[in-house]
């Protein structure tokens, strides 16, 4: 269950209490037992740990160096040219110049 902050309107004590989501019922004051309490607005308790949460982690910048080495680019050769280079030139023995 989530924990929320409450304040007693009678004695001005601030306390924390676990309350189910969507519950309209407010807890009693832990100091004086009064039912005149109000829910306080507070920022969520979320902690972003690790990498990837900063602008420089998600984009490549000029000063940013990746930990992984860059991939080697293969020579851009068309498939037809690769086949021609792989096989030696064939000559026809039957054809003779006249």
PyMOL commands that set and color helices and strands:
alter all, ss='L'
color gray80, all
select helices_A, chain A and resi 55-58+79-86
alter helices_A, ss='H'
color red, helices_A
select strands_A, chain A and resi 3-8+14-18+37-39
alter strands_A, ss='S'
color yellow, strands_A
deselect
rebuild
show_as cartoon
